[in-house]
Amino acid sequence: MSQSTTALLVVDVQNSFCHPDGVAVAVGRPLYEIDSVVESLVAAIDTARACGMRVVYTRQGYAADYSDQGRSASKYPISAELRKRGGCVRGTWDHGILEELKPKGNDVVIDKTRLDSFLNTTLESVLRQLAIDTILIGGCVTNFCVETTVRSAWQRDFDVTVLADAVAAYSPEMQHRGLATMAECGFATVVPWRTALVTDT
């Protein structure tokens, strides 16, 4: 794995989903073992930066009137309460990336409004401009935005590795199903972050 053609993509590690005071946590539920996943992400991001790998973040967020949320997302069970509390509005603390995982230096941040990090965003063009052909993915939620992004990356001919201990779902069952599906269907290699970043770099 070449460091110069590989990027670490960190999906939606935002206050809303990952912080105890986040709106999505309040109206839904906490992510399973999120503290451990954040620790793994901190280490993975530090390792990637240290070896010269580009780090790219995505953030899920909406306009203040939620006019760009989309019909499908607006029908999700917690959406009405999320909108009522002003959750995931761009520019708010709730929309922001966790303090311990904040972007630095030449890290790239991509804002999105859908589960798919590529849909209606500049992510693909950014990766192509950087000559990236391989993506390591961590973040949340494993069987929502992470899995949707993995499938989309695979269809765009990127080689994809999911960092199994650096992604979070809402339950052990969801975590297992999401990781198993991605691995068994060949959409991604699924390994712990150390295997992907320490062994191969």
C-alpha positions as semicolon CSV with decimal commas, in nm:
position;residue;x (nm);y (nm);z (nm)
1;M;0,000;0,000;0,000
2;S;0,150;0,331;-0,110
3;Q;0,112;0,616;0,137
4;S;0,103;0,874;-0,143
5;T;-0,193;0,710;-0,317
6;T;-0,385;0,619;0,000
7;A;-0,614;0,842;0,204
8;L;-0,776;0,792;0,543
9;L;-1,143;0,887;0,519
10;V;-1,302;0,971;0,855
11;V;-1,679;0,964;0,824
12;D;-1,909;1,183;1,035
13;V;-1,733;1,177;1,374
14;Q;-1,945;1,471;1,483
15;N;-2,066;1,598;1,817
16;S;-2,425;1,517;1,723
17;F;-2,354;1,146;1,685
18;C;-2,053;1,088;1,909
19;H;-2,066;1,332;2,204
20;P;-2,291;1,263;2,505
21;D;-2,448;1,608;2,458
22;G;-2,511;1,562;2,086
23;V;-2,864;1,609;1,956
24;A;-2,868;1,281;1,764
25;V;-2,758;1,100;2,079
26;A;-3,033;1,271;2,279
27;V;-3,312;1,191;2,037
28;G;-3,182;0,845;1,945
29;R;-2,919;0,655;2,140
30;P;-2,543;0,649;2,191
31;L;-2,322;0,457;1,954
32;Y;-2,199;0,125;2,093
33;E;-1,847;0,146;2,243
34;I;-1,796;0,490;2,090
35;D;-1,523;0,583;2,340
36;S;-1,310;0,288;2,229
37;V;-1,374;0,369;1,864
38;V;-1,268;0,732;1,917
39;E;-0,946;0,614;2,083
40;S;-0,874;0,393;1,782
41;L;-0,949;0,680;1,544
42;V;-0,716;0,917;1,730
43;A;-0,435;0,664;1,695
44;A;-0,517;0,584;1,333
45;I;-0,531;0,951;1,234
46;D;-0,204;1,030;1,413
47;T;-0,037;0,734;1,243
48;A;-0,169;0,833;0,901
49;R;-0,047;1,191;0,938
50;A;0,292;1,076;1,066
51;C;0,353;0,867;0,754
52;G;0,238;1,140;0,517
53;M;-0,104;0,997;0,434
54;R;-0,380;1,246;0,354
55;V;-0,670;1,256;0,598
56;V;-1,015;1,347;0,467
57;Y;-1,319;1,408;0,687
58;T;-1,688;1,415;0,605
59;R;-1,961;1,595;0,801
60;Q;-2,333;1,532;0,775
61;G;-2,525;1,856;0,805
62;Y;-2,812;2,066;0,682
63;A;-2,929;2,419;0,622
64;A;-3,108;2,582;0,915
65;D;-3,447;2,516;0,751
66;Y;-3,353;2,154;0,657
67;S;-3,451;2,226;0,298
68;D;-3,158;2,012;0,179
69;Q;-3,223;1,713;0,404
70;G;-3,404;1,515;0,136
71;R;-3,726;1,317;0,144
72;S;-3,578;0,987;0,259
73;A;-3,390;1,133;0,556
74;S;-3,686;1,347;0,656
75;K;-3,893;1,029;0,699
76;Y;-3,642;0,867;0,936
77;P;-3,802;0,809;1,280
78;I;-3,592;1,061;1,473
79;S;-3,585;1,330;1,204
80;A;-3,875;1,536;1,336
81;E;-3,720;1,559;1,682
82;L;-3,376;1,628;1,532
83;R;-3,520;1,922;1,338
84;K;-3,713;2,044;1,642
85;R;-3,388;2,062;1,842
86;G;-3,178;2,209;1,560
87;G;-2,956;1,906;1,525
88;C;-2,683;1,877;1,261
89;V;-2,729;2,232;1,132
90;R;-2,415;2,341;0,951
91;G;-2,200;2,582;1,149
92;T;-2,331;2,476;1,490
93;W;-2,142;2,290;1,764
94;D;-2,365;1,988;1,700
95;H;-2,243;1,974;1,339
96;G;-1,877;2,003;1,438
97;I;-1,619;1,725;1,450
98;L;-1,526;1,593;1,795
99;E;-1,255;1,805;1,957
100;E;-1,013;1,514;1,995
101;L;-1,046;1,431;1,625
102;K;-1,029;1,784;1,485
103;P;-0,881;1,827;1,135
104;K;-0,532;1,975;1,118
105;G;-0,292;2,114;0,861
106;N;-0,374;1,998;0,510
107;D;-0,658;1,768;0,612
108;V;-0,965;1,799;0,388
109;V;-1,323;1,843;0,514
110;I;-1,620;1,753;0,291
111;D;-1,973;1,856;0,387
112;K;-2,256;1,627;0,279
113;T;-2,632;1,592;0,315
114;R;-2,675;1,221;0,236
115;L;-2,544;0,888;0,369
116;D;-2,321;0,852;0,063
117;S;-2,014;1,070;0,107
118;F;-1,973;1,092;-0,271
119;L;-2,328;1,196;-0,359
120;N;-2,353;1,566;-0,450
121;T;-2,012;1,641;-0,295
122;T;-1,660;1,714;-0,417
123;L;-1,513;1,403;-0,252
124;E;-1,439;1,211;-0,571
125;S;-1,282;1,507;-0,747
126;V;-1,066;1,582;-0,441
127;L;-0,943;1,222;-0,425
128;R;-0,873;1,212;-0,799
129;Q;-0,680;1,539;-0,781
130;L;-0,467;1,389;-0,504
131;A;-0,409;1,076;-0,716
132;I;-0,573;0,861;-0,447
133;D;-0,671;0,509;-0,549
134;T;-0,698;0,345;-0,208
135;I;-0,919;0,452;0,083
136;L;-0,905;0,348;0,446
137;I;-1,235;0,425;0,618
138;G;-1,323;0,485;0,983
139;G;-1,604;0,671;1,156
140;C;-1,978;0,625;1,191
141;V;-2,229;0,487;1,153
142;T;-2,096;0,149;1,035
143;N;-2,412;0,024;0,865
144;F;-2,537;0,366;0,755
145;C;-2,295;0,630;0,623
146;V;-1,983;0,413;0,638
147;E;-2,132;0,119;0,448
148;T;-2,308;0,342;0,194
149;T;-1,982;0,528;0,131
150;V;-1,789;0,201;0,099
151;R;-2,029;0,071;-0,166
152;S;-2,008;0,402;-0,353
153;A;-1,627;0,404;-0,340
154;W;-1,615;0,045;-0,465
155;Q;-1,835;0,136;-0,762
156;R;-1,592;0,417;-0,843
157;D;-1,302;0,168;-0,857
158;F;-1,129;0,270;-0,535
159;D;-0,967;-0,003;-0,329
160;V;-1,133;0,016;0,012
161;T;-1,032;-0,100;0,359
162;V;-1,263;-0,058;0,657
163;L;-1,090;-0,017;0,993
164;A;-1,300;-0,263;1,193
165;D;-1,216;-0,124;1,536
166;A;-1,242;0,238;1,424
167;V;-1,605;0,236;1,309
168;A;-1,911;0,252;1,534
169;A;-2,268;0,125;1,510
170;Y;-2,566;0,136;1,745
171;S;-2,536;-0,225;1,860
172;P;-2,295;-0,521;1,837
173;E;-2,540;-0,690;1,602
174;M;-2,548;-0,394;1,363
175;Q;-2,170;-0,370;1,377
176;H;-2,125;-0,738;1,294
177;R;-2,381;-0,736;1,012
178;G;-2,239;-0,424;0,852
179;L;-1,877;-0,542;0,862
180;A;-1,968;-0,893;0,751
181;T;-2,169;-0,768;0,453
182;M;-1,892;-0,539;0,331
183;A;-1,631;-0,815;0,364
184;E;-1,838;-1,103;0,226
185;C;-1,956;-0,904;-0,076
186;G;-1,601;-0,791;-0,152
187;F;-1,681;-0,423;-0,118
188;A;-1,393;-0,378;0,126
189;T;-1,117;-0,548;0,315
190;V;-1,212;-0,537;0,684
191;V;-0,922;-0,533;0,931
192;P;-0,820;-0,361;1,258
193;W;-0,663;-0,018;1,213
194;R;-0,317;-0,140;1,318
195;T;-0,318;-0,405;1,048
196;A;-0,400;-0,146;0,783
197;L;-0,178;0,137;0,901
198;V;0,110;-0,014;1,096
199;T;0,178;-0,338;0,912
200;D;0,153;-0,191;0,563
201;T;0,327;0,143;0,615
